[in-house]
């Protein structure tokens, strides 16, 4: 029974966290116009 209560409390906490993040919204910002420069290591 304790495990069921703990699972329900964890689920409620996770749901509240998701609702809080949804209410806050996305952060204002913009992406960089420059592409990310990455290099692939040469295959031996």
DSSP file (Angstrom, degrees, kcal/mol; ACC not computed):
  #  RESIDUE AA STRUCTURE BP1 BP2  ACC     N-H-->O    O-->H-N    N-H-->O    O-->H-N    TCO  KAPPA ALPHA  PHI   PSI    X-CA   Y-CA   Z-CA
    1    1 A X     >        0   0    0      0, 0.0     4,-2.0     0, 0.0     5,-0.2   0.000 360.0 360.0 360.0 -38.4    0.0    0.0    0.0
    2    2 A X  H  >  +     0   0    0      1,-0.2     4,-2.6     2,-0.2     5,-0.2   0.884 360.0  53.6 -64.6 -36.7    2.9    2.4    0.8
    3    3 A X  H  > S+     0   0    0      1,-0.2     4,-2.4     2,-0.2    -1,-0.2   0.890 107.7  50.5 -65.0 -38.0    4.4    1.7   -2.6
    4    4 A X  H  > S+     0   0    0      2,-0.2     4,-2.2     1,-0.2    -1,-0.2   0.899 111.5  47.7 -66.3 -40.6    1.1    2.6   -4.3
    5    5 A X  H  X S+     0   0    0     -4,-2.0     4,-2.4     2,-0.2    -2,-0.2   0.907 112.4  49.5 -66.3 -42.0    0.8    5.9   -2.3
    6    6 A X  H  X S+     0   0    0     -4,-2.6     4,-2.4     2,-0.2    -2,-0.2   0.900 111.4  49.2 -64.5 -40.4    4.5    6.7   -3.2
    7    7 A X  H  X S+     0   0    0     -4,-2.4     4,-2.3     2,-0.2    -2,-0.2   0.904 111.9  48.5 -65.3 -41.0    3.9    6.1   -6.9
    8    8 A X  H  X S+     0   0    0     -4,-2.2     4,-2.4     2,-0.2    -2,-0.2   0.894 111.8  49.5 -66.5 -39.5    0.7    8.2   -6.8
    9    9 A X  H  X S+     0   0    0     -4,-2.4     4,-2.3     2,-0.2    -2,-0.2   0.912 111.8  48.5 -66.0 -41.6    2.6   11.0   -5.1
   10   10 A X  H  X S+     0   0    0     -4,-2.4     4,-2.5     2,-0.2    -2,-0.2   0.899 111.8  49.2 -63.7 -41.3    5.4   10.8   -7.6
   11   11 A X  H  X S+     0   0    0     -4,-2.3     4,-2.4     2,-0.2    -2,-0.2   0.907 111.4  49.3 -65.0 -41.7    3.0   10.9  -10.5
   12   12 A X  H  X S+     0   0    0     -4,-2.4     4,-2.3     2,-0.2    -2,-0.2   0.894 111.3  49.8 -64.7 -39.3    1.2   13.9   -9.1
   13   13 A X  H  X S+     0   0    0     -4,-2.3     4,-2.2     2,-0.2    -2,-0.2   0.916 111.6  47.9 -65.4 -43.1    4.5   15.7   -8.5
   14   14 A X  H  X S+     0   0    0     -4,-2.5     4,-2.2     2,-0.2    -2,-0.2   0.898 112.1  50.0 -63.8 -40.4    5.6   15.0  -12.1
   15   15 A X  H  X S+     0   0    0     -4,-2.4     4,-2.3     1,-0.2    -2,-0.2   0.903 110.3  49.9 -65.2 -41.3    2.2   16.2  -13.4
   16   16 A X  H  X S+     0   0    0     -4,-2.3     4,-2.3     2,-0.2    -1,-0.2   0.879 109.6  52.0 -64.6 -37.7    2.4   19.4  -11.4
   17   17 A X  H  X S+     0   0    0     -4,-2.2     4,-2.5     2,-0.2    -2,-0.2   0.913 109.9  48.5 -64.8 -42.6    6.0   20.0  -12.7
   18   18 A X  H  X S+     0   0    0     -4,-2.2     4,-2.1     1,-0.2    -2,-0.2   0.908 112.1  49.0 -64.1 -41.9    4.8   19.6  -16.3
   19   19 A X  H  X S+     0   0    0     -4,-2.3     4,-2.2     2,-0.2    -2,-0.2   0.890 110.9  50.6 -65.9 -38.1    1.8   21.9  -15.7
   20   20 A X  H  X S+     0   0    0     -4,-2.3     4,-2.0     2,-0.2    -2,-0.2   0.931 111.6  46.8 -64.0 -46.0    4.1   24.5  -14.2
   21   21 A X  H  X S+     0   0    0     -4,-2.5     4,-1.6     1,-0.2    -1,-0.2   0.855 112.2  51.2 -65.5 -33.6    6.6   24.4  -17.1
   22   22 A X  H  < S+     0   0    0     -4,-2.1    -1,-0.2    -5,-0.2    -2,-0.2   0.891 109.7  49.8 -68.7 -38.8    3.7   24.6  -19.5
   23   23 A X  H  < S+     0   0    0     -4,-2.2    -2,-0.2     1,-0.2    -1,-0.2   0.862 108.1  53.3 -68.7 -35.2    2.3   27.7  -17.7
   24   24 A X  H  < S-     0   0    0     -4,-2.0    -1,-0.2    -5,-0.1    -2,-0.2   0.896 100.9-155.3 -67.2 -39.4    5.6   29.4  -17.7
   25   25 A X     <  -     0   0    0     -4,-1.6     2,-0.2    -5,-0.2    -1,-0.1  -0.261  30.5 -37.9  91.4 179.8    5.9   28.9  -21.5
   26   26 A X        -     0   0    0     -4,-0.1     2,-0.1     1,-0.1     3,-0.0  -0.523  67.2-105.4 -79.2 145.7    8.9   28.8  -23.8
   27   27 A X        -     0   0    0     -2,-0.2     2,-0.4     1,-0.1    -1,-0.1  -0.419  35.6-111.2 -69.2 145.3   11.9   31.1  -23.0
   28   28 A X        +     0   0    0     -2,-0.1     2,-0.3    -3,-0.0    -1,-0.1  -0.623  66.9 108.2 -78.7 131.6   12.3   34.0  -25.3
   29   29 A X        -     0   0    0     -2,-0.4     2,-0.3    -3,-0.0    -3,-0.0  -0.971  52.2-121.1 178.6 177.2   15.3   33.7  -27.5
   30   30 A X        -     0   0    0     -2,-0.3     2,-0.2     0, 0.0     3,-0.0  -0.959  23.6-111.1-139.5 158.9   16.4   33.1  -31.0
   31   31 A X        -     0   0    0     -2,-0.3     2,-0.2     1,-0.1    -2,-0.0  -0.540  40.4-100.3 -86.8 155.6   18.6   30.6  -32.8
   32   32 A X        -     0   0    0     -2,-0.2    -1,-0.1     1,-0.1     4,-0.1  -0.530  18.6-142.8 -74.9 138.2   21.9   31.5  -34.2
   33   33 A X  S    S+     0   0    0     -2,-0.2     2,-0.3     2,-0.1    -1,-0.1   0.722  80.5  86.6 -72.9 -18.6   21.9   32.1  -38.0
   34   34 A X  S    S-     0   0    0      1,-0.1    -2,-0.1     3,-0.0     2,-0.1  -0.637  83.9-121.3 -83.4 136.9   25.4   30.5  -38.2
   35   35 A X        -     0   0    0     -2,-0.3     2,-0.4     1,-0.1    -2,-0.1  -0.402  32.1-100.3 -72.4 153.6   25.4   26.7  -38.6
   36   36 A X        -     0   0    0     -4,-0.1     2,-0.8    -2,-0.1    -1,-0.1  -0.591  33.9-138.3 -73.6 130.0   27.2   24.7  -36.0
   37   37 A X        +     0   0    0     -2,-0.4     2,-0.3    -3,-0.0    -1,-0.1  -0.809  32.6 166.5 -95.0 113.7   30.6   23.7  -37.3
   38   38 A X        -     0   0    0     -2,-0.8     2,-0.4     2,-0.0    -2,-0.0  -0.911  22.4-147.2-124.4 153.2   31.5   20.1  -36.5
   39   39 A X        -     0   0    0     -2,-0.3     2,-0.5     0, 0.0    -2,-0.0  -0.939  10.1-137.9-120.8 144.9   34.2   17.8  -37.7
   40   40 A X        -     0   0    0     -2,-0.4     3,-0.1     1,-0.0     2,-0.0  -0.864  28.8-116.9 -98.8 128.8   34.0   14.1  -38.2
   41   41 A X        -     0   0    0     -2,-0.5     2,-0.1     1,-0.1    -1,-0.0  -0.358  36.5-103.3 -64.7 145.0   37.1   12.2  -37.0
   42   42 A X        -     0   0    0      1,-0.1     2,-0.4     2,-0.1    -1,-0.1  -0.430  33.3-116.1 -71.2 142.3   38.8   10.4  -39.9
   43   43 A X              0   0    0      1,-0.1    -1,-0.1    -2,-0.1    -3,-0.0  -0.633 360.0 360.0 -79.7 128.1   38.3    6.7  -40.0
   44   44 A X              0   0    0     -2,-0.4    -1,-0.1     0, 0.0    -2,-0.1   0.524 360.0 360.0 -69.9 360.0   41.5    4.7  -39.4
